[in-house]
Amino acid sequence: TWVIMATLMVRRVPALLSRTKWSLRHFSNSNDVEEEQKLEEESQKSTDNLYYGISAKPFHSKASDILLASVNENDIEVKPDGLIYLPEIMYRRILNRAFGPGGWALMPRGDTLHYHNETEGGQLITRAYALYCDGRFAAQATGEHAFYSKNNLQYGKACESAKSNALMRCCKDLGVASELWDPKFIAQWKTQYATELWCENVRTKDKKKLWRRKDRPEPFAYPWKEIKS
């Protein structure tokens, strides 16, 4: 008897769920139902067409103001080779302020590509991503990350770094932190916030100048060591 009842219930579950969904829609606010149906239609369109909504219209003024706001100079970092950059978490915070959590997403395009450099022992991870904001296509870029480790635990970190690199490149198309690609701004920022110091490779004894922020006198990463000029 229990088996028969369970079988009947399993057969009736889809119908019950369908009726429940209809009943909830029937008694809910009509505006909510229309909004839900609209979201479902928009989602289906964006799934079917990877470039759905491309350049259809500008983002609303609030989002545009956040995206195009001047970069906070205190948030900028500098790599030892002199390249200035904004930490990837800053791009996520800017997108969250502009569109809200869940209002934007990165969609992978294609598989992750993994390259090996047999001469230097390095590895390179690349993958293309598309950025969607407000349910429509906004930008696309390929992210990459190089690492020099045979440890498989580094692979996941490398993939995440490649994703963040793609996010930064997509945000560049939206005008986020555009000053970082302005030669005049770069020179002014380095003069005010960074310094160039002579360093020595403790293994090879090679010498060259490396950059760091003036307010962060931490030692350079191994094998480089600061020396007196």
Accessible surface in RSA format (square Angstrom, percent):
REM  Atomic radii and reference values for relative SASA: ProtOr
REM  Chains: A
REM  Algorithm: Lee & Richards
REM  Probe-radius: 1.40
REM  Slices: 20
REM RES _ NUM      All-atoms   Total-Side   Main-Chain    Non-polar    All polar
REM                ABS   REL    ABS   REL    ABS   REL    ABS   REL    ABS   REL
RES THR A   1   124.87  88.8  89.26  90.5  35.61  84.9  52.96  71.1  71.92 108.7
RES TRP A   2   204.75  82.2 201.73  97.6   3.02   7.1 172.15  91.8  32.60  52.9
RES VAL A   3   116.24  76.5 112.94 102.2   3.30   7.9 116.05 100.8   0.19   0.5
RES ILE A   4   113.33  64.5 111.21  82.9   2.11   5.1 113.33  81.6   0.00   0.0
RES MET A   5    96.97  50.2  95.52  63.2   1.45   3.5  81.84  69.6  15.13  20.0
RES ALA A   6    56.05  51.5  47.72  73.6   8.33  19.0  55.09  77.6   0.96   2.5
RES THR A   7    55.13  39.2  50.84  51.5   4.29  10.2  38.32  51.5  16.81  25.4
RES LEU A   8    91.40  50.9  91.35  65.4   0.05   0.1  91.40  64.2   0.00   0.0
RES MET A   9    95.84  49.6  95.84  63.4   0.00   0.0  77.35  65.8  18.49  24.5
RES VAL A  10   105.44  69.4 100.90  91.3   4.54  10.9 101.22  87.9   4.23  11.5
RES ARG A  11   174.57  73.3 148.74  75.8  25.83  61.5  54.32  74.2 120.25  72.9
RES ARG A  12   125.50  52.7 124.02  63.2   1.49   3.5  37.89  51.8  87.61  53.1
RES VAL A  13    63.13  41.5  62.85  56.9   0.27   0.7  63.13  54.8   0.00   0.0
RES PRO A  14    86.31  62.9  77.55  70.7   8.76  31.8  81.96  67.7   4.36  27.1
RES ALA A  15    46.47  42.7  38.37  59.2   8.10  18.4  45.43  64.0   1.04   2.8
RES LEU A  16    62.75  34.9  62.15  44.5   0.60   1.5  62.17  43.7   0.58   1.6
RES LEU A  17   115.40  64.3 111.50  79.8   3.90   9.8 111.88  78.6   3.52   9.5
RES SER A  18    71.79  60.7  62.05  82.8   9.73  22.4  30.56  65.1  41.23  57.8
RES ARG A  19   151.30  63.5 148.16  75.5   3.14   7.5  55.08  75.3  96.22  58.3
RES THR A  20    71.04  50.5  66.74  67.7   4.30  10.2  47.93  64.4  23.11  34.9
RES LYS A  21   109.18  53.3 106.23  65.2   2.95   7.0  61.48  55.3  47.70  50.8
RES TRP A  22   156.23  62.7 153.12  74.1   3.11   7.3 125.81  67.1  30.42  49.4
RES SER A  23    40.69  34.4  40.69  54.3   0.00   0.0  19.33  41.2  21.37  29.9
RES LEU A  24   121.44  67.6 116.84  83.6   4.60  11.6 118.26  83.1   3.18   8.6
RES ARG A  25    59.91  25.2  53.10  27.1   6.80  16.2  24.10  32.9  35.81  21.7
RES HIS A  26   107.43  58.7  79.31  55.1  28.12  71.9  48.70  50.2  58.73  68.3
RES PHE A  27   167.32  83.7 133.35  82.6  33.97  88.4 137.82  83.6  29.50  84.4
RES SER A  28    49.92  42.2  29.32  39.1  20.60  47.5  36.44  77.6  13.48  18.9
RES ASN A  29    84.79  58.5  68.52  66.2  16.26  39.2  23.26  56.0  61.53  59.5
RES SER A  30    76.11  64.3  67.74  90.4   8.36  19.3  44.75  95.3  31.36  43.9
RES ASN A  31   102.46  70.7  97.18  93.9   5.28  12.7  25.35  61.0  77.11  74.5
RES ASP A  32    87.87  61.6  82.38  82.0   5.49  13.0  23.40  55.1  64.47  64.3
RES VAL A  33    23.93  15.7  23.54  21.3   0.39   1.0  23.93  20.8   0.00   0.0
RES GLU A  34   107.58  61.8 102.87  77.8   4.71  11.2  35.60  68.9  71.98  58.8
RES GLU A  35    91.63  52.6  89.51  67.7   2.12   5.0  37.92  73.3  53.71  43.9
RES GLU A  36    70.54  40.5  68.09  51.5   2.45   5.8  29.57  57.2  40.97  33.5
RES GLN A  37    76.16  42.6  75.40  55.1   0.77   1.8  16.90  36.0  59.26  44.9
RES LYS A  38   120.07  58.6 118.02  72.4   2.04   4.9  62.65  56.4  57.42  61.2
RES LEU A  39   109.16  60.8 105.55  75.5   3.61   9.1 105.82  74.3   3.34   9.0
RES GLU A  40    83.42  47.9  73.60  55.7   9.82  23.4  43.12  83.4  40.31  32.9
RES GLU A  41   104.11  59.8  98.30  74.4   5.81  13.8  35.26  68.2  68.85  56.2
RES GLU A  42    55.54  31.9  54.74  41.4   0.80   1.9  27.29  52.8  28.25  23.1
RES SER A  43    64.47  54.5  58.24  77.7   6.23  14.3  30.22  64.4  34.25  48.0
RES GLN A  44   103.19  57.7 100.80  73.7   2.39   5.7  41.38  88.1  61.81  46.9
RES LYS A  45   101.93  49.7  98.78  60.6   3.14   7.5  58.48  52.6  43.45  46.3
RES SER A  46    21.45  18.1  19.95  26.6   1.50   3.4   6.71  14.3  14.74  20.6
RES THR A  47    91.52  65.1  76.05  77.1  15.47  36.9  59.51  79.9  32.01  48.4
RES ASP A  48   104.51  73.2  67.97  67.6  36.54  86.4  33.44  78.7  71.07  70.9
RES ASN A  49    73.80  50.9  70.16  67.8   3.65   8.8  23.64  56.9  50.17  48.5
RES LEU A  50    74.28  41.4  71.10  50.9   3.18   8.0  71.10  49.9   3.18   8.6
RES TYR A  51   105.05  49.0 102.89  58.5   2.16   5.6  72.74  54.7  32.31  39.8
RES TYR A  52    51.88  24.2  51.43  29.3   0.44   1.2  33.76  25.4  18.11  22.3
RES GLY A  53    16.77  20.7   0.00   N/A  16.77  20.7  10.35  28.4   6.42  14.4
RES ILE A  54    92.08  52.4  82.72  61.6   9.36  22.6  82.72  59.6   9.36  25.4
RES SER A  55   107.31  90.7  66.19  88.3  41.12  94.7  54.98 117.1  52.33  73.3
RES ALA A  56    73.25  67.4  34.82  53.7  38.44  87.4  44.40  62.5  28.86  76.4
RES LYS A  57   141.49  69.0 129.91  79.7  11.58  27.6  79.87  71.9  61.62  65.6
RES PRO A  58   119.32  87.0  98.18  89.5  21.14  76.9 109.91  90.7   9.41  58.5
RES PHE A  59    33.03  16.5  21.57  13.4  11.47  29.8  23.43  14.2   9.60  27.5
RES HIS A  60    91.79  50.2  77.09  53.6  14.70  37.6  73.01  75.2  18.78  21.9
RES SER A  61    87.23  73.7  75.54 100.8  11.69  26.9  47.20 100.5  40.02  56.1
RES LYS A  62   138.02  67.3 132.70  81.4   5.32  12.7  80.50  72.5  57.52  61.3
RES ALA A  63     0.00   0.0   0.00   0.0   0.00   0.0   0.00   0.0   0.00   0.0
RES SER A  64    30.38  25.7  29.52  39.4   0.85   2.0  19.28  41.1  11.10  15.5
RES ASP A  65    99.89  70.0  88.77  88.4  11.12  26.3  30.48  71.7  69.41  69.2
RES ILE A  66    35.38  20.1  28.55  21.3   6.83  16.5  31.80  22.9   3.59   9.7
RES LEU A  67     6.44   3.6   5.33   3.8   1.10   2.8   5.33   3.7   1.10   3.0
RES LEU A  68   119.84  66.7  94.25  67.4  25.59  64.3  95.27  66.9  24.58  66.1
RES ALA A  69    57.83  53.2  40.55  62.6  17.28  39.3  50.05  70.5   7.78  20.6
RES SER A  70    97.97  82.8  73.17  97.6  24.80  57.1  34.47  73.4  63.50  89.0
RES VAL A  71    20.30  13.4   4.49   4.1  15.82  38.1  11.35   9.9   8.95  24.3
RES ASN A  72    82.84  57.1  69.79  67.4  13.05  31.4  26.34  63.4  56.50  54.6
RES GLU A  73    61.79  35.5  58.73  44.4   3.06   7.3  16.98  32.8  44.81  36.6
RES ASN A  74    93.02  64.1  84.98  82.1   8.03  19.3  20.04  48.2  72.98  70.5
RES ASP A  75    42.22  29.6  38.15  38.0   4.07   9.6   3.78   8.9  38.44  38.3
RES ILE A  76     0.00   0.0   0.00   0.0   0.00   0.0   0.00   0.0   0.00   0.0
RES GLU A  77    33.55  19.3  33.55  25.4   0.00   0.0   8.50  16.4  25.05  20.5
RES VAL A  78    16.75  11.0   0.99   0.9  15.75  38.0   0.99   0.9  15.75  42.7
RES LYS A  79    88.77  43.3  87.11  53.5   1.66   3.9  40.02  36.0  48.75  51.9
RES PRO A  80    69.45  50.6  69.45  63.3   0.00   0.0  69.45  57.3   0.00   0.0
RES ASP A  81   109.79  76.9  74.32  74.0  35.47  83.9  46.07 108.4  63.72  63.5
RES GLY A  82     3.33   4.1   0.00   N/A   3.33   4.1   1.87   5.1   1.45   3.3
RES LEU A  83   101.66  56.6  95.81  68.5   5.86  14.7 100.63  70.7   1.03   2.8
RES ILE A  84     7.66   4.4   0.43   0.3   7.23  17.4   0.43   0.3   7.23  19.6
RES TYR A  85    77.81  36.3  76.00  43.2   1.81   4.7  42.61  32.0  35.20  43.4
RES LEU A  86    10.16   5.7   3.34   2.4   6.82  17.1   3.34   2.3   6.82  18.4
RES PRO A  87    34.83  25.4  30.97  28.2   3.86  14.0  34.83  28.8   0.00   0.0
RES GLU A  88    73.54  42.2  68.33  51.7   5.21  12.4  32.00  61.9  41.54  33.9
RES ILE A  89    72.45  41.2  72.37  53.9   0.08   0.2  72.37  52.1   0.08   0.2
RES MET A  90    38.72  20.0  38.27  25.3   0.44   1.1  29.10  24.7   9.62  12.7
RES TYR A  91     2.48   1.2   2.37   1.3   0.12   0.3   1.16   0.9   1.32   1.6
RES ARG A  92    41.73  17.5  41.73  21.3   0.00   0.0  21.98  30.0  19.75  12.0
RES ARG A  93   123.43  51.8 121.73  62.1   1.70   4.1  37.45  51.2  85.99  52.1
RES ILE A  94    24.30  13.8  24.30  18.1   0.00   0.0  24.30  17.5   0.00   0.0
RES LEU A  95     0.06   0.0   0.06   0.0   0.00   0.0   0.06   0.0   0.00   0.0
RES ASN A  96    52.55  36.2  47.97  46.4   4.57  11.0  11.88  28.6  40.67  39.3
RES ARG A  97   143.98  60.5 125.37  63.9  18.61  44.3  68.47  93.6  75.51  45.8
RES ALA A  98     5.38   4.9   0.00   0.0   5.38  12.2   0.02   0.0   5.36  14.2
RES PHE A  99    24.49  12.3   0.00   0.0  24.49  63.7   5.54   3.4  18.96  54.3
RES GLY A 100    23.65  29.2   0.00   N/A  23.65  29.2  22.04  60.5   1.61   3.6
RES PRO A 101   119.40  87.0  92.36  84.2  27.03  98.3  94.49  78.0  24.90 154.8
RES GLY A 102    80.15  98.8   0.00   N/A  80.15  98.8  38.08 104.5  42.07  94.2
RES GLY A 103    21.25  26.2   0.00   N/A  21.25  26.2  19.12  52.5   2.13   4.8
RES TRP A 104    43.55  17.5  29.33  14.2  14.22  33.4  31.36  16.7  12.19  19.8
RES ALA A 105    57.36  52.7  52.75  81.4   4.61  10.5  57.16  80.5   0.20   0.5
RES LEU A 106    24.96  13.9   3.02   2.2  21.94  55.1   3.05   2.1  21.91  59.0
RES MET A 107    73.86  38.2  71.94  47.6   1.92   4.6  65.75  55.9   8.11  10.7
RES PRO A 108    61.82  45.1  49.09  44.7  12.73  46.3  49.09  40.5  12.73  79.1
RES ARG A 109    30.97  13.0  22.95  11.7   8.02  19.1  22.25  30.4   8.72   5.3
RES GLY A 110    56.25  69.4   0.00   N/A  56.25  69.4  39.25 107.7  17.00  38.1
RES ASP A 111   116.77  81.8 104.92 104.4  11.85  28.0  24.72  58.2  92.05  91.8
RES THR A 112    39.00  27.7  17.41  17.7  21.58  51.4   9.28  12.5  29.72  44.9
RES LEU A 113    90.78  50.6  89.33  63.9   1.45   3.6  90.78  63.8   0.00   0.0
RES HIS A 114    72.31  39.5  44.50  30.9  27.82  71.2  30.69  31.6  41.63  48.4
RES TYR A 115   111.87  52.2 108.21  61.6   3.66   9.5  85.75  64.4  26.12  32.2
RES HIS A 116   122.47  66.9  91.70  63.7  30.77  78.7  63.24  65.2  59.23  68.9
RES ASN A 117    68.39  47.2  60.13  58.1   8.26  19.9  21.66  52.1  46.73  45.2
RES GLU A 118   169.17  97.1 133.43 100.9  35.74  85.1  55.28 106.9 113.89  93.0
RES THR A 119   132.21  94.0  96.48  97.8  35.73  85.1  68.95  92.6  63.25  95.6
RES GLU A 120   120.74  69.3  90.01  68.1  30.73  73.2  33.76  65.3  86.98  71.0
RES GLY A 121    44.46  54.8   0.00   N/A  44.46  54.8  30.68  84.2  13.77  30.8
RES GLY A 122     5.63   6.9   0.00   N/A   5.63   6.9   4.59  12.6   1.04   2.3
RES GLN A 123    24.89  13.9  21.04  15.4   3.85   9.2   4.26   9.1  20.63  15.6
RES LEU A 124    60.25  33.6  60.03  42.9   0.23   0.6  60.03  42.2   0.23   0.6
RES ILE A 125     0.52   0.3   0.52   0.4   0.00   0.0   0.52   0.4   0.00   0.0
RES THR A 126    15.25  10.8  15.25  15.5   0.00   0.0  11.21  15.1   4.04   6.1
RES ARG A 127    65.25  27.4  62.59  31.9   2.66   6.3   5.40   7.4  59.85  36.3
RES ALA A 128    21.92  20.2  19.45  30.0   2.48   5.6  19.45  27.4   2.48   6.6
RES TYR A 129    14.90   7.0  14.90   8.5   0.00   0.0   2.64   2.0  12.26  15.1
RES ALA A 130     0.00   0.0   0.00   0.0   0.00   0.0   0.00   0.0   0.00   0.0
RES LEU A 131     0.00   0.0   0.00   0.0   0.00   0.0   0.00   0.0   0.00   0.0
RES TYR A 132    19.42   9.1  19.01  10.8   0.41   1.1  19.15  14.4   0.27   0.3
RES CYS A 133     0.08   0.1   0.00   0.0   0.08   0.2   0.08   0.2   0.00   0.0
RES ASP A 134    72.31  50.7  42.76  42.6  29.55  69.9  24.07  56.7  48.24  48.1
RES GLY A 135    47.84  59.0   0.00   N/A  47.84  59.0  37.73 103.5  10.11  22.7
RES ARG A 136    25.38  10.7  25.38  12.9   0.00   0.0  13.61  18.6  11.77   7.1
RES PHE A 137    15.45   7.7  12.56   7.8   2.89   7.5  12.56   7.6   2.89   8.3
RES ALA A 138    24.87  22.9   0.00   0.0  24.87  56.6   5.59   7.9  19.28  51.1
RES ALA A 139     4.40   4.0   0.15   0.2   4.25   9.7   4.40   6.2   0.00   0.0
RES GLN A 140    71.66  40.1  48.85  35.7  22.81  54.3  15.69  33.4  55.97  42.5
RES ALA A 141    18.06  16.6   8.76  13.5   9.29  21.1  18.06  25.4   0.00   0.0
RES THR A 142    63.68  45.3  58.55  59.4   5.13  12.2  34.27  46.0  29.41  44.5
RES GLY A 143     0.00   0.0   0.00   N/A   0.00   0.0   0.00   0.0   0.00   0.0
RES GLU A 144    77.79  44.7  70.74  53.5   7.06  16.8   6.69  12.9  71.11  58.1
RES HIS A 145    63.80  34.9  59.33  41.2   4.47  11.4  36.06  37.2  27.74  32.3
RES ALA A 146    55.03  50.6  37.38  57.7  17.65  40.2  37.38  52.6  17.65  46.8
RES PHE A 147    20.38  10.2  16.51  10.2   3.87  10.1  20.38  12.4   0.00   0.0
RES TYR A 148   150.79  70.4 116.78  66.4  34.01  88.5  84.68  63.6  66.11  81.5
RES SER A 149    34.22  28.9  25.81  34.4   8.41  19.4  23.88  50.9  10.34  14.5
RES LYS A 150   198.69  96.9 169.31 103.9  29.38  70.0 116.78 105.1  81.91  87.3
RES ASN A 151    74.97  51.7  62.73  60.6  12.24  29.5  23.42  56.4  51.55  49.8
RES ASN A 152   133.89  92.3 120.10 116.1  13.79  33.2  32.54  78.3 101.34  98.0
RES LEU A 153   140.79  78.4 128.76  92.1  12.04  30.3 132.56  93.1   8.23  22.2
RES GLN A 154    59.64  33.4  58.88  43.0   0.77   1.8   2.62   5.6  57.02  43.2
RES TYR A 155    86.14  40.2  86.14  49.0   0.00   0.0  64.75  48.7  21.39  26.4
RES GLY A 156    45.00  55.5   0.00   N/A  45.00  55.5  35.78  98.2   9.22  20.7
RES LYS A 157   135.51  66.1 129.07  79.2   6.44  15.3  86.19  77.6  49.32  52.5
RES ALA A 158     1.42   1.3   0.50   0.8   0.92   2.1   0.91   1.3   0.51   1.3
RES CYS A 159    33.54  25.4  30.48  34.0   3.07   7.2  23.93  60.6   9.61  10.4
RES GLU A 160    93.24  53.5  91.13  68.9   2.11   5.0  45.94  88.9  47.30  38.6
RES SER A 161    41.95  35.4  32.93  43.9   9.02  20.8  13.42  28.6  28.53  40.0
RES ALA A 162     0.92   0.8   0.92   1.4   0.00   0.0   0.92   1.3   0.00   0.0
RES LYS A 163    67.41  32.9  67.41  41.4   0.00   0.0  14.95  13.5  52.46  55.9
RES SER A 164    12.57  10.6  11.07  14.8   1.50   3.5   7.59  16.2   4.98   7.0
RES ASN A 165    33.71  23.2  28.21  27.3   5.50  13.2   9.90  23.8  23.81  23.0
RES ALA A 166     0.00   0.0   0.00   0.0   0.00   0.0   0.00   0.0   0.00   0.0
RES LEU A 167     0.44   0.2   0.44   0.3   0.00   0.0   0.44   0.3   0.00   0.0
RES MET A 168    46.48  24.1  46.48  30.8   0.00   0.0  44.91  38.2   1.57   2.1
RES ARG A 169    78.75  33.1  75.46  38.5   3.29   7.8  18.13  24.8  60.62  36.7
RES CYS A 170     0.22   0.2   0.00   0.0   0.22   0.5   0.22   0.5   0.00   0.0
RES CYS A 171     0.18   0.1   0.18   0.2   0.00   0.0   0.00   0.0   0.18   0.2
RES LYS A 172    86.77  42.3  76.16  46.7  10.61  25.3  35.69  32.1  51.09  54.4
RES ASP A 173    99.14  69.4  63.79  63.5  35.35  83.6  20.34  47.9  78.80  78.6
RES LEU A 174    26.79  14.9  15.19  10.9  11.60  29.2  21.40  15.0   5.39  14.5
RES GLY A 175    17.14  21.1   0.00   N/A  17.14  21.1  13.60  37.3   3.54   7.9
RES VAL A 176     0.68   0.4   0.68   0.6   0.00   0.0   0.68   0.6   0.00   0.0
RES ALA A 177     3.88   3.6   0.54   0.8   3.35   7.6   1.08   1.5   2.80   7.4
RES SER A 178    62.05  52.4  54.65  72.9   7.40  17.0  27.41  58.4  34.64  48.5
RES GLU A 179    39.75  22.8  37.47  28.3   2.28   5.4  27.02  52.3  12.72  10.4
RES LEU A 180    12.45   6.9   4.55   3.3   7.90  19.9   4.55   3.2   7.90  21.3
RES TRP A 181   103.81  41.7  79.66  38.6  24.14  56.7  63.84  34.0  39.97  64.8
RES ASP A 182    63.25  44.3  59.45  59.2   3.80   9.0  15.37  36.2  47.88  47.8
RES PRO A 183   106.38  77.5  98.14  89.5   8.25  30.0 101.30  83.6   5.09  31.6
RES LYS A 184   148.14  72.3 139.01  85.3   9.13  21.7  89.66  80.7  58.48  62.3
RES PHE A 185    28.44  14.2  26.85  16.6   1.60   4.2  28.00  17.0   0.44   1.3
RES ILE A 186    45.13  25.7  45.13  33.6   0.00   0.0  45.13  32.5   0.00   0.0
RES ALA A 187    58.49  53.8  51.11  78.9   7.38  16.8  57.20  80.5   1.30   3.4
RES GLN A 188   104.33  58.3  96.15  70.3   8.18  19.5  43.76  93.1  60.58  45.9
RES TRP A 189     4.07   1.6   0.17   0.1   3.90   9.2   3.68   2.0   0.39   0.6
RES LYS A 190    42.42  20.7  41.21  25.3   1.22   2.9  13.66  12.3  28.77  30.6
RES THR A 191   106.53  75.8  90.91  92.2  15.62  37.2  74.43 100.0  32.10  48.5
RES GLN A 192   114.67  64.1  96.23  70.3  18.44  43.9  34.67  73.8  80.00  60.7
RES TYR A 193    41.61  19.4  39.02  22.2   2.59   6.7  23.48  17.6  18.12  22.3
RES ALA A 194     4.67   4.3   0.00   0.0   4.67  10.6   0.00   0.0   4.67  12.4
RES THR A 195    35.94  25.6  31.39  31.8   4.55  10.8  15.41  20.7  20.53  31.0
RES GLU A 196    73.10  42.0  52.34  39.6  20.76  49.4   7.76  15.0  65.35  53.4
RES LEU A 197    38.62  21.5  36.44  26.1   2.18   5.5  38.62  27.1   0.00   0.0
RES TRP A 198    95.78  38.4  92.22  44.6   3.56   8.3  77.53  41.3  18.25  29.6
RES CYS A 199     0.00   0.0   0.00   0.0   0.00   0.0   0.00   0.0   0.00   0.0
RES GLU A 200    32.57  18.7  32.57  24.6   0.00   0.0   0.25   0.5  32.31  26.4
RES ASN A 201    15.69  10.8  15.69  15.2   0.00   0.0   0.00   0.0  15.69  15.2
RES VAL A 202    55.30  36.4  40.62  36.8  14.68  35.4  40.62  35.3  14.68  39.8
RES ARG A 203   162.31  68.1 128.28  65.4  34.02  81.0  48.79  66.7 113.52  68.8
RES THR A 204    79.76  56.7  54.76  55.5  24.99  59.6  61.74  82.9  18.01  27.2
RES LYS A 205   125.89  61.4 117.07  71.8   8.82  21.0  79.52  71.6  46.38  49.4
RES ASP A 206    84.72  59.3  80.10  79.7   4.62  10.9  22.24  52.3  62.48  62.3
RES LYS A 207   117.85  57.5  89.58  55.0  28.27  67.3  60.47  54.4  57.37  61.1
RES LYS A 208    98.80  48.2  96.45  59.2   2.36   5.6  47.29  42.6  51.52  54.9
RES LYS A 209    93.44  45.6  76.36  46.8  17.08  40.7  23.10  20.8  70.34  74.9
RES LEU A 210     9.03   5.0   9.03   6.5   0.00   0.0   9.03   6.3   0.00   0.0
RES TRP A 211    49.15  19.7  47.21  22.9   1.94   4.6  37.81  20.2  11.34  18.4
RES ARG A 212    42.43  17.8  40.52  20.7   1.90   4.5  16.43  22.5  25.99  15.8
RES ARG A 213    13.35   5.6  10.75   5.5   2.61   6.2   2.81   3.8  10.54   6.4
RES LYS A 214   108.84  53.1  88.04  54.0  20.80  49.5  57.29  51.6  51.55  54.9
RES ASP A 215    93.10  65.2  62.08  61.8  31.02  73.4  48.23 113.5  44.87  44.7
RES ARG A 216    85.92  36.1  84.12  42.9   1.80   4.3  29.01  39.6  56.91  34.5
RES PRO A 217   102.24  74.5  80.64  73.5  21.60  78.5  80.89  66.8  21.35 132.7
RES GLU A 218   102.74  59.0  94.35  71.4   8.38  20.0  60.10 116.2  42.64  34.8
RES PRO A 219   126.41  92.1  98.52  89.8  27.89 101.4 109.14  90.1  17.27 107.3
RES PHE A 220    25.07  12.5   9.78   6.1  15.29  39.8  13.73   8.3  11.34  32.5
RES ALA A 221    84.07  77.3  64.37  99.3  19.70  44.8  75.21 105.9   8.87  23.5
RES TYR A 222   159.65  74.5 130.38  74.2  29.27  76.2 108.85  81.8  50.80  62.6
RES PRO A 223    18.20  13.3  18.20  16.6   0.01   0.0  18.20  15.0   0.00   0.0
RES TRP A 224    53.92  21.6  47.69  23.1   6.23  14.6  28.83  15.4  25.10  40.7
RES LYS A 225   132.21  64.5 129.75  79.6   2.45   5.8  75.08  67.6  57.13  60.9
RES GLU A 226    85.19  48.9  68.82  52.1  16.38  39.0  19.79  38.3  65.40  53.4
RES ILE A 227    48.95  27.9  34.55  25.7  14.40  34.7  42.15  30.4   6.80  18.4
RES LYS A 228   200.17  97.7 174.24 106.9  25.93  61.7 123.19 110.9  76.98  82.0
RES SER A 229   127.95 108.1  59.54  79.5  68.41 157.6  52.73 112.3  75.22 105.4
END  Absolute sums over single chains surface
CHAIN  1 A    15670.6      13250.4       2420.2       9044.9       6625.7
END  Absolute sums over all chains
TOTAL         15670.6      13250.4       2420.2       9044.9       6625.7
